[in-house]
Amino acid sequence: MPLFLAIQSHDSHESMIHPLQLQFASNLANGCLLSWWDIRMVDVMGPDLISDLPQSIIESILVQLPIRDAVRSSILSSKWRYKWASITQLVFDDKCVPFNNDREVVERSVVKFITRVLFLHQGPIHKFQITNSKLQSCPEIDQWILFLSRNGIKELVMELGEGEFFRIPSSLFNCRKLTELELSRCELDPPHSFKGFVCLRSLNLHQVLISPDAVETLISRCPLLESLSLSYFDNLALTICAPNLKYLYLEGEFKDICLEDTPLLVEISIAMYMTDDIAEHFEQSSNCNFLKFLGGVPNLEKLVGHIYFTKYLSIGIDSVHLPIMYHNLETIELYQVNFEDTKEIIVILRMITSSPNLKELQISGSSNIPVAVDAPDLDFWEKGCVSDSALNKLKIVKLSEMGGWPHEIEFIKYLLCHSPVLETLSIIPCVFDMENNLKMLIELVKCRRASSRAEVIFIHE
């Protein structure tokens, strides 16, 4: 029953309800942000209908308040003294204690407040979140997580402020009911006895110090995992085995990535940063990275590749036939593509021609492409490297950082000639070369189009 109706039906005489109480109930039902003052005003106006509501409804009210206000509700009356103590969601942000310019004072207040809340809390805690920029590593964290491990924790978010990384205690791995885990700026070392989080569906690790083997073990021991986010990892070669994984977000310095058992993936976003060691590793590799990364994801719906992603996929691309089709893939976004590297062009062409239902394509060029000393091999577009497959569903193309280089122009021509339902192709040129921009514009005016409705929009910022 909606909260508003529950409050109304609590007393058959609606005339007994003060207008402020009705407004409070309406705000609550509509999801409006509540404050401690809202509860205080309703409590003192007219009959005390709020206090006599079922505990489950009161918890629904209190959980919408900032934790500081929820705890302050204990001063409303003797009935409210411990109403807050059984709420199942505890969120401690930067506003959970009064503001103070002295960081150490604030940090002590935060630690004391969290400890007090947990000490007085009764019953299970389903969600515990610390996103406090003033709080740093402290010994009390071990006690908090131990307490949570004994109280049915399901969602745990730990994001402390800048400073020394804190070490996650081993008691975390006893939280068998976890469904969501998000950790930032910490050290994580699963014990050898760890059997896995059998209920975990979402895992987010940001700037977490953990060994490569431990990462892979952690992922493989979460059989229900659906969403995985790893960011700011250094020099990592990663193999992911997650048969129920649907959403994957990767950011960092990755030497290698292999999606070994991820048949249900529908969305991938990846940013790869390059170091000298990783660049050397790329040059020495002979495996086909395209197959290792995208060879086993037939249900993919959206692919976003940031810096160096197409470079990574281009390793070994020219010697391997790609047998897979992406029938569900509708959106592709690729950033900082080097159009002077024909292998990267092959990556794009094979990707889009293997996606018969592709609707939107977004690509940005690399603004720091070196000007080739030799003339570009434009015969590439006539040699059979390029498929004649029509892009029958492609409607929207967005190209940015285009420098007017020959391969870029040929690629645009290819899209216009093979997209019979194309509606818009927008181009944002690179601002550094006005002469090439003019040449590109002239070429596009002359280009044949498969779609009579195709509109080419040249955007000069």
VENHUKA-V518793 format. One record per pair of residues at least 6 apart in sequence whose C-alpha atoms are under 7 Angstrom apart, sorted by the first residue. I is the first residue (numbers start at 1). J is the second residue. D is the distance in Angstrom with one decimal. If there is no record, write none. Layout:
i->{I & I}
j->{J & J}
d->{D & D}
This chain:
i->{2 & 3 & 3 & 3 & 4 & 4 & 4 & 7 & 8 & 17 & 17 & 18 & 18 & 20 & 21 & 24 & 33 & 34 & 34 & 35 & 35 & 36 & 36 & 36 & 40 & 43 & 51 & 59 & 62 & 62 & 63 & 63 & 67 & 67 & 67 & 67 & 68 & 68 & 70 & 71 & 73 & 74 & 74 & 74 & 75 & 85 & 85 & 85 & 86 & 86 & 86 & 88 & 88 & 88 & 88 & 89 & 89 & 89 & 89 & 90 & 90 & 90 & 91 & 91 & 91 & 92 & 92 & 92 & 92 & 93 & 93 & 93 & 94 & 94 & 97 & 97 & 100 & 103 & 106 & 107 & 107 & 124 & 124 & 125 & 125 & 125 & 125 & 126 & 126 & 126 & 126 & 127 & 127 & 127 & 127 & 128 & 128 & 128 & 129 & 129 & 129 & 130 & 130 & 130 & 131 & 131 & 131 & 132 & 132 & 132 & 133 & 133 & 134 & 135 & 135 & 136 & 136 & 136 & 137 & 137 & 137 & 142 & 145 & 145 & 146 & 149 & 149 & 149 & 149 & 152 & 153 & 153 & 153 & 154 & 154 & 154 & 154 & 155 & 155 & 155 & 155 & 156 & 156 & 156 & 157 & 157 & 157 & 158 & 158 & 158 & 159 & 159 & 165 & 165 & 165 & 166 & 166 & 167 & 167 & 167 & 168 & 168 & 168 & 173 & 176 & 176 & 177 & 178 & 178 & 178 & 179 & 179 & 179 & 179 & 180 & 180 & 180 & 180 & 181 & 181 & 181 & 182 & 182 & 182 & 183 & 183 & 183 & 184 & 184 & 184 & 184 & 185 & 185 & 185 & 186 & 186 & 187 & 187 & 187 & 188 & 188 & 188 & 189 & 190 & 195 & 196 & 196 & 196 & 197 & 197 & 198 & 198 & 198 & 199 & 200 & 200 & 200 & 201 & 201 & 201 & 201 & 202 & 202 & 202 & 202 & 203 & 203 & 203 & 204 & 204 & 204 & 205 & 205 & 205 & 206 & 206 & 206 & 207 & 207 & 207 & 212 & 216 & 216 & 216 & 219 & 220 & 220 & 223 & 224 & 225 & 225 & 225 & 226 & 226 & 226 & 226 & 227 & 227 & 227 & 227 & 228 & 228 & 228 & 229 & 229 & 229 & 230 & 230 & 230 & 231 & 231 & 231 & 232 & 232 & 233 & 233 & 234 & 234 & 234 & 235 & 235 & 235 & 236 & 236 & 236 & 236 & 237 & 237 & 237 & 237 & 238 & 238 & 238 & 239 & 239 & 239 & 239 & 240 & 240 & 240 & 240 & 241 & 241 & 241 & 241 & 242 & 242 & 243 & 243 & 243 & 243 & 244 & 244 & 245 & 245 & 245 & 246 & 246 & 246 & 246 & 247 & 247 & 247 & 247 & 248 & 248 & 248 & 249 & 249 & 249 & 250 & 250 & 250 & 251 & 251 & 251 & 252 & 252 & 252 & 253 & 253 & 253 & 254 & 255 & 257 & 258 & 258 & 259 & 259 & 262 & 262 & 263 & 263 & 263 & 263 & 264 & 264 & 265 & 265 & 265 & 266 & 266 & 266 & 266 & 267 & 267 & 267 & 267 & 268 & 268 & 268 & 269 & 269 & 269 & 270 & 270 & 270 & 271 & 271 & 271 & 271 & 272 & 272 & 272 & 272 & 273 & 273 & 286 & 286 & 287 & 287 & 288 & 288 & 288 & 289 & 289 & 289 & 289 & 290 & 290 & 290 & 295 & 298 & 298 & 299 & 299 & 300 & 300 & 300 & 301 & 301 & 301 & 301 & 302 & 302 & 302 & 302 & 303 & 303 & 303 & 304 & 304 & 304 & 305 & 305 & 305 & 306 & 306 & 306 & 307 & 307 & 310 & 310 & 310 & 311 & 313 & 314 & 314 & 314 & 317 & 318 & 325 & 325 & 326 & 326 & 327 & 327 & 327 & 328 & 329 & 329 & 329 & 330 & 330 & 330 & 330 & 331 & 331 & 331 & 331 & 332 & 332 & 332 & 333 & 333 & 333 & 334 & 334 & 334 & 335 & 335 & 335 & 336 & 336 & 336 & 337 & 337 & 337 & 338 & 338 & 338 & 338 & 339 & 339 & 339 & 339 & 340 & 349 & 353 & 353 & 356 & 356 & 356 & 357 & 358 & 358 & 359 & 359 & 359 & 359 & 360 & 360 & 360 & 360 & 361 & 361 & 361 & 362 & 362 & 362 & 363 & 363 & 363 & 364 & 364 & 364 & 365 & 365 & 365 & 366 & 367 & 367 & 390 & 390 & 391 & 391 & 392 & 392 & 392 & 393 & 394 & 394 & 394 & 395 & 395 & 395 & 395 & 396 & 396 & 396 & 396 & 397 & 397 & 397 & 398 & 398 & 398 & 399 & 399 & 399 & 400 & 400 & 400 & 401 & 401 & 401 & 402 & 402 & 402 & 403 & 403 & 403 & 403 & 403 & 404 & 404 & 404 & 409 & 413 & 416 & 416 & 416 & 417 & 417 & 417 & 418 & 419 & 419 & 420 & 420 & 421 & 422 & 422 & 422 & 423 & 423 & 423 & 424 & 424 & 424 & 425 & 425 & 425 & 426 & 426 & 426 & 427 & 427 & 427 & 428 & 428 & 428 & 429 & 429}
j->{29 & 25 & 29 & 57 & 25 & 26 & 29 & 25 & 14 & 46 & 47 & 45 & 46 & 42 & 42 & 38 & 64 & 64 & 65 & 65 & 69 & 69 & 70 & 73 & 76 & 50 & 79 & 87 & 70 & 84 & 87 & 89 & 90 & 91 & 92 & 96 & 96 & 97 & 84 & 84 & 80 & 80 & 81 & 82 & 81 & 120 & 121 & 122 & 121 & 122 & 123 & 124 & 125 & 126 & 127 & 125 & 126 & 127 & 128 & 127 & 128 & 129 & 128 & 129 & 130 & 129 & 130 & 131 & 132 & 130 & 131 & 132 & 132 & 133 & 109 & 110 & 106 & 134 & 134 & 134 & 135 & 151 & 152 & 148 & 151 & 152 & 153 & 152 & 153 & 154 & 155 & 153 & 154 & 155 & 156 & 155 & 156 & 157 & 156 & 157 & 158 & 157 & 158 & 159 & 158 & 159 & 160 & 159 & 160 & 161 & 160 & 161 & 161 & 160 & 161 & 160 & 161 & 163 & 164 & 165 & 166 & 169 & 171 & 172 & 171 & 171 & 172 & 174 & 175 & 177 & 175 & 177 & 178 & 177 & 178 & 179 & 180 & 178 & 179 & 180 & 181 & 180 & 181 & 182 & 181 & 182 & 183 & 182 & 183 & 184 & 183 & 184 & 185 & 186 & 187 & 186 & 187 & 186 & 187 & 188 & 186 & 187 & 188 & 194 & 197 & 198 & 199 & 197 & 199 & 200 & 199 & 200 & 201 & 202 & 200 & 201 & 202 & 203 & 202 & 203 & 204 & 203 & 204 & 205 & 204 & 205 & 206 & 205 & 206 & 207 & 208 & 206 & 207 & 208 & 208 & 209 & 208 & 209 & 210 & 208 & 209 & 210 & 210 & 214 & 221 & 218 & 221 & 222 & 221 & 222 & 222 & 223 & 224 & 224 & 222 & 224 & 225 & 224 & 225 & 226 & 227 & 225 & 226 & 227 & 228 & 227 & 228 & 229 & 228 & 229 & 230 & 229 & 230 & 231 & 230 & 231 & 232 & 231 & 232 & 233 & 236 & 238 & 239 & 240 & 242 & 241 & 242 & 242 & 244 & 242 & 244 & 245 & 244 & 245 & 246 & 247 & 245 & 246 & 247 & 248 & 247 & 248 & 249 & 248 & 249 & 250 & 249 & 250 & 251 & 250 & 251 & 252 & 251 & 252 & 252 & 253 & 252 & 253 & 254 & 253 & 254 & 255 & 253 & 254 & 255 & 256 & 254 & 255 & 256 & 257 & 256 & 257 & 258 & 257 & 258 & 259 & 260 & 258 & 259 & 260 & 261 & 259 & 260 & 261 & 262 & 261 & 262 & 261 & 262 & 263 & 264 & 262 & 264 & 262 & 264 & 265 & 264 & 265 & 266 & 267 & 265 & 266 & 267 & 268 & 267 & 268 & 269 & 268 & 269 & 270 & 269 & 270 & 271 & 270 & 271 & 272 & 271 & 272 & 273 & 272 & 273 & 274 & 272 & 278 & 293 & 292 & 293 & 292 & 293 & 296 & 297 & 296 & 297 & 298 & 299 & 297 & 299 & 297 & 299 & 300 & 299 & 300 & 301 & 302 & 300 & 301 & 302 & 303 & 302 & 303 & 304 & 303 & 304 & 305 & 304 & 305 & 306 & 305 & 306 & 307 & 309 & 306 & 307 & 308 & 309 & 307 & 308 & 315 & 316 & 315 & 316 & 315 & 316 & 317 & 312 & 313 & 315 & 316 & 313 & 314 & 317 & 324 & 325 & 326 & 326 & 328 & 326 & 328 & 329 & 328 & 329 & 330 & 331 & 329 & 330 & 331 & 332 & 331 & 332 & 333 & 332 & 333 & 334 & 333 & 334 & 335 & 334 & 335 & 336 & 335 & 336 & 337 & 344 & 347 & 344 & 347 & 343 & 344 & 347 & 343 & 343 & 354 & 355 & 354 & 355 & 355 & 356 & 357 & 357 & 355 & 357 & 358 & 357 & 358 & 359 & 360 & 358 & 359 & 360 & 361 & 360 & 361 & 362 & 361 & 362 & 363 & 362 & 363 & 364 & 363 & 364 & 365 & 364 & 365 & 366 & 364 & 365 & 366 & 344 & 365 & 366 & 369 & 345 & 365 & 407 & 408 & 407 & 386 & 389 & 391 & 391 & 392 & 393 & 393 & 393 & 394 & 393 & 394 & 395 & 396 & 394 & 395 & 396 & 397 & 396 & 397 & 398 & 397 & 398 & 399 & 398 & 399 & 400 & 399 & 400 & 401 & 400 & 401 & 402 & 401 & 401 & 430 & 418 & 419 & 418 & 419 & 419 & 420 & 421 & 421 & 419 & 421 & 422 & 421 & 422 & 423 & 424 & 422 & 423 & 424 & 425 & 424 & 425 & 426 & 425 & 426 & 427 & 426 & 427 & 428 & 427 & 428 & 429 & 428 & 429 & 430 & 428 & 429 & 430 & 429 & 430 & 433 & 436 & 437 & 436 & 437 & 440 & 440 & 447 & 448 & 449 & 450 & 448 & 449 & 450 & 450 & 450 & 451 & 450 & 451 & 451 & 451 & 453 & 454 & 453 & 454 & 455 & 454 & 455 & 456 & 455 & 456 & 457 & 456 & 457 & 458 & 457 & 458 & 459 & 458 & 459 & 460 & 437 & 460}
d->{6.8 & 7.0 & 5.8 & 7.0 & 5.0 & 5.9 & 5.6 & 7.0 & 6.8 & 6.7 & 6.9 & 6.3 & 5.6 & 6.0 & 5.2 & 6.9 & 7.0 & 6.6 & 5.8 & 5.9 & 6.7 & 5.1 & 6.9 & 6.6 & 6.5 & 6.7 & 6.9 & 5.5 & 5.5 & 6.7 & 6.5 & 6.4 & 6.6 & 6.2 & 6.7 & 6.4 & 5.2 & 7.0 & 6.0 & 5.9 & 6.4 & 4.9 & 3.8 & 6.1 & 6.2 & 6.4 & 4.6 & 5.6 & 6.0 & 5.0 & 5.8 & 6.2 & 4.4 & 5.2 & 6.4 & 6.2 & 5.9 & 4.6 & 6.1 & 6.0 & 4.9 & 6.3 & 5.9 & 4.6 & 6.1 & 6.0 & 4.9 & 6.3 & 6.8 & 6.0 & 4.9 & 4.8 & 4.9 & 6.5 & 6.7 & 6.3 & 6.2 & 6.4 & 6.8 & 5.8 & 5.2 & 4.8 & 5.5 & 7.0 & 5.8 & 6.0 & 5.3 & 6.3 & 4.6 & 4.8 & 6.1 & 6.2 & 5.9 & 4.5 & 6.0 & 6.2 & 5.1 & 6.4 & 5.8 & 4.5 & 6.0 & 6.0 & 5.0 & 5.8 & 6.4 & 4.8 & 6.0 & 6.7 & 5.5 & 6.2 & 5.6 & 3.8 & 5.5 & 5.6 & 5.6 & 5.7 & 5.6 & 6.4 & 6.4 & 6.5 & 4.8 & 5.7 & 6.6 & 6.2 & 5.4 & 6.6 & 6.5 & 6.0 & 4.8 & 6.3 & 6.6 & 6.4 & 6.1 & 5.4 & 4.0 & 5.2 & 6.5 & 5.9 & 5.9 & 4.7 & 6.0 & 6.3 & 5.1 & 6.3 & 6.1 & 4.6 & 6.0 & 6.3 & 5.0 & 6.3 & 6.2 & 5.0 & 5.4 & 4.6 & 6.6 & 4.8 & 6.2 & 5.6 & 4.6 & 6.4 & 6.8 & 6.0 & 5.6 & 6.6 & 5.8 & 6.8 & 5.8 & 6.7 & 5.9 & 5.4 & 5.3 & 3.8 & 5.1 & 6.4 & 5.8 & 6.0 & 4.7 & 6.1 & 6.3 & 5.1 & 6.3 & 6.0 & 4.5 & 5.9 & 6.4 & 5.1 & 6.2 & 6.1 & 4.6 & 5.7 & 6.0 & 6.5 & 5.0 & 5.3 & 5.1 & 6.2 & 5.7 & 4.6 & 6.3 & 6.8 & 6.1 & 5.3 & 6.2 & 6.8 & 6.8 & 6.8 & 4.5 & 5.7 & 6.5 & 5.2 & 5.5 & 6.1 & 6.7 & 6.2 & 6.0 & 6.1 & 5.7 & 5.5 & 4.0 & 5.1 & 6.3 & 5.9 & 6.0 & 4.6 & 6.0 & 6.3 & 5.0 & 6.3 & 6.0 & 4.6 & 6.1 & 6.2 & 5.1 & 6.5 & 6.0 & 4.9 & 6.3 & 6.3 & 5.2 & 6.5 & 6.5 & 7.0 & 6.5 & 6.4 & 6.8 & 5.5 & 6.0 & 6.7 & 5.9 & 6.7 & 5.9 & 5.6 & 5.5 & 4.0 & 5.0 & 6.3 & 6.0 & 6.0 & 4.6 & 6.1 & 6.2 & 5.0 & 6.3 & 6.0 & 4.6 & 5.9 & 6.3 & 5.0 & 6.3 & 5.7 & 4.4 & 5.8 & 5.8 & 4.5 & 4.8 & 6.0 & 6.0 & 4.7 & 6.7 & 5.1 & 5.3 & 5.8 & 6.5 & 4.7 & 5.5 & 7.0 & 5.8 & 5.0 & 4.5 & 5.9 & 6.1 & 4.8 & 6.3 & 5.8 & 4.7 & 6.0 & 6.6 & 6.3 & 5.1 & 5.9 & 6.9 & 6.7 & 5.5 & 4.7 & 6.4 & 5.8 & 5.5 & 5.5 & 4.9 & 6.3 & 6.8 & 6.9 & 6.0 & 6.0 & 6.0 & 5.6 & 5.5 & 4.0 & 5.2 & 6.5 & 6.0 & 6.2 & 5.0 & 6.1 & 6.3 & 4.9 & 6.3 & 6.0 & 4.8 & 5.7 & 6.4 & 4.6 & 6.3 & 5.7 & 4.7 & 5.9 & 6.5 & 5.4 & 5.6 & 5.7 & 4.8 & 6.3 & 6.3 & 5.6 & 6.4 & 5.1 & 5.2 & 6.3 & 5.3 & 6.7 & 6.4 & 6.0 & 5.1 & 6.6 & 6.9 & 6.8 & 6.0 & 6.0 & 6.2 & 5.7 & 5.7 & 4.0 & 4.9 & 6.4 & 6.0 & 5.9 & 4.8 & 5.9 & 6.4 & 5.0 & 6.1 & 6.1 & 4.5 & 5.9 & 6.4 & 5.1 & 6.0 & 6.2 & 4.5 & 5.6 & 6.6 & 6.9 & 5.8 & 5.6 & 6.0 & 6.7 & 6.8 & 6.9 & 5.7 & 6.9 & 5.5 & 5.8 & 4.1 & 5.7 & 6.7 & 5.0 & 5.8 & 6.6 & 4.7 & 6.9 & 6.7 & 6.5 & 6.6 & 5.3 & 6.6 & 5.7 & 6.5 & 5.9 & 5.3 & 5.0 & 3.9 & 5.6 & 6.7 & 5.8 & 6.2 & 4.9 & 6.0 & 6.4 & 4.9 & 6.2 & 6.0 & 4.6 & 5.9 & 6.1 & 4.7 & 6.2 & 5.9 & 4.8 & 6.9 & 5.9 & 5.5 & 6.5 & 5.7 & 6.7 & 6.1 & 6.7 & 5.4 & 5.4 & 6.0 & 6.9 & 7.0 & 4.9 & 6.2 & 5.9 & 4.8 & 5.7 & 6.0 & 6.0 & 6.5 & 5.9 & 6.3 & 5.8 & 5.7 & 4.0 & 5.0 & 6.3 & 6.1 & 6.2 & 4.9 & 6.0 & 6.5 & 5.1 & 6.2 & 6.0 & 4.6 & 5.8 & 6.3 & 4.8 & 6.5 & 5.6 & 4.7 & 6.6 & 5.3 & 4.7 & 4.3 & 6.3 & 4.7 & 5.5 & 6.7 & 6.1 & 5.5 & 6.5 & 6.3 & 7.0 & 6.0 & 6.2 & 6.8 & 7.0 & 6.2 & 6.8 & 6.5 & 6.9 & 7.0 & 5.4 & 5.7 & 5.4 & 5.3 & 4.1 & 5.3 & 6.4 & 6.0 & 6.2 & 4.8 & 5.9 & 6.4 & 4.8 & 6.3 & 5.8 & 4.6 & 5.9 & 6.4 & 5.0 & 6.5 & 5.6 & 4.5 & 5.5 & 6.3 & 5.0 & 5.6 & 6.6 & 6.0 & 6.7 & 4.8 & 6.1 & 5.7 & 4.9 & 5.9 & 6.0 & 6.4 & 6.4 & 6.1 & 6.4 & 5.7 & 5.8 & 4.1 & 5.0 & 6.6 & 6.3 & 6.1 & 5.2 & 6.1 & 6.3 & 4.6 & 6.3 & 5.9 & 5.0 & 6.2 & 6.1 & 4.8 & 6.2 & 5.7 & 4.4 & 6.0 & 6.0 & 5.1 & 4.4 & 6.5 & 4.4 & 5.2 & 5.9 & 5.0 & 6.7 & 6.5 & 6.6 & 5.0 & 5.5 & 5.1 & 6.6 & 6.4 & 6.9 & 4.9 & 6.1 & 6.2 & 5.0 & 4.9 & 6.1 & 5.8 & 6.4 & 4.7 & 4.4 & 5.4 & 5.8 & 6.9 & 5.2 & 5.7 & 4.4 & 5.9 & 5.5 & 4.7 & 5.9 & 6.2 & 4.8 & 6.1 & 5.8 & 4.5 & 5.9 & 6.1 & 5.0 & 5.9 & 6.3 & 5.0 & 6.1 & 6.5 & 6.5}
